[in-house]
């Protein structure tokens, strides 16, 4: 235990400081909901444009080259409507599932056992 204290305690202190910074930052975050409507972000939608063509039956390589050519000659018009269905994507974040899983984890976690171990470690220091 003595050998690991020199490593663990500074690491715990640094982690606590990082969490404090994160807490402060998240309390002051300002979400700009319409930011992607700015034309400077148009190229973010290039993958979506390629995917739309592929879903319409165009071979990927052909779709990739076509969108690339549109970008090169500045005629690319980004598809603004997104329809993502996979878990974790825009429009399907699965927040309710995550909340439920977190509640289960918290309910099943044995905090008392860990508190006893932490107390023993801190008393030993």
C-alpha positions in Angstrom: 0.0 0.0 0.0 2.8 2.4 0.8 4.3 2.0 -2.7 1.0 2.9 -4.4 0.1 5.9 -2.3 2.7 8.2 -4.0 1.0 7.4 -7.3 -2.7 7.1 -6.3 -3.2 10.2 -4.0 -1.8 12.7 -6.5 -3.9 11.0 -9.2 -7.0 11.2 -7.1 -6.3 14.9 -6.4 -5.8 15.7 -10.1 -8.9 13.7 -11.1 -11.0 15.7 -8.5 -9.6 19.0 -9.9 -10.5 17.8 -13.4 -14.0 17.0 -12.3 -14.3 20.4 -10.7 -13.3 22.0 -14.0 -15.8 19.9 -15.9 -18.6 20.8 -13.4 -17.8 24.5 -13.8 -17.7 24.3 -17.6 -21.0 22.4 -17.9 -22.7 24.9 -15.7 -21.7 27.6 -18.1 -22.2 25.9 -21.4 -24.3 27.7 -24.0 -25.8 25.4 -26.7 -26.3 27.0 -30.1 -29.1 25.0 -31.5 -29.2 26.5 -35.1 -25.4 26.7 -35.6 -25.4 24.1 -38.4 -27.6 26.4 -40.5 -24.6 28.6 -41.1 -23.1 28.0 -44.5 -19.6 27.6 -43.1 -20.7 24.2 -41.9 -22.1 23.0 -45.2 -19.3 20.5 -45.8 -20.3 18.6 -42.7 -23.2 17.3 -44.6 -21.1 15.9 -47.5 -21.2 12.4 -45.9 -25.0 12.6 -45.6 -25.1 13.6 -49.3 -23.0 10.6 -50.3 -25.1 8.3 -48.1 -28.3 9.6 -49.7 -27.0 8.8 -53.2 -25.9 5.3 -52.1 -29.3 4.6 -50.6 -30.8 5.7 -53.9 -28.7 3.0 -55.7 -25.6 4.9 -56.8 -22.4 3.0 -56.2 -20.4 4.5 -53.3 -17.3 5.4 -55.3 -19.5 7.2 -57.9 -21.5 9.0 -55.2 -18.2 10.0 -53.5 -16.7 11.4 -56.6 -19.9 13.3 -57.6 -20.2 15.0 -54.2 -16.5 15.7 -54.3 -16.9 17.4 -57.7 -19.8 19.5 -56.4 -17.7 20.6 -53.5 -14.7 21.4 -55.8 -16.8 23.5 -58.1 -18.8 25.1 -55.2 -22.2 23.8 -56.3 -22.7 21.5 -53.3 -26.0 22.0 -51.7 -26.1 20.2 -48.3 -29.1 18.1 -47.4 -30.5 19.8 -44.3 -32.9 17.1 -43.3 -31.2 14.3 -41.5 -32.8 11.0 -40.9 -30.6 8.8 -38.7 -31.9 5.8 -37.0 -29.0 4.0 -35.5 -28.6 4.1 -31.7 -26.7 7.2 -30.5 -27.2 9.2 -33.7 -28.8 12.6 -34.0 -32.5 12.1 -33.5 -32.0 8.8 -31.7 -29.8 9.5 -28.8 -31.4 6.9 -26.6 -31.3 9.2 -23.6 -34.2 7.4 -21.9 -32.4 4.0 -22.3 -29.2 5.6 -20.9 -31.1 7.0 -17.9 -32.6 3.6 -17.2 -29.3 1.9 -17.4 -27.6 4.4 -15.1 -30.4 4.1 -12.6 -29.9 0.3 -12.7 -26.2 0.6 -12.2 -26.6 3.0 -9.3 -29.2 0.8 -7.7 -27.0 -2.3 -8.0 -23.7 -0.7 -7.1 -22.5 -1.6 -3.6 -21.4 1.8 -2.3 -21.0 0.7 1.3 -18.3 -1.8 0.4 -16.3 0.7 -1.5 -16.7 3.3 1.2 -15.3 0.9 3.8 -12.3 0.2 1.5 -11.7 3.9 0.9 -11.9 4.6 4.6 -9.3 1.9 5.3 -7.0 3.3 2.6 -7.3 6.8 4.0 -6.8 5.7 7.6 -3.6 3.9 6.5 -2.1 7.0 5.0 
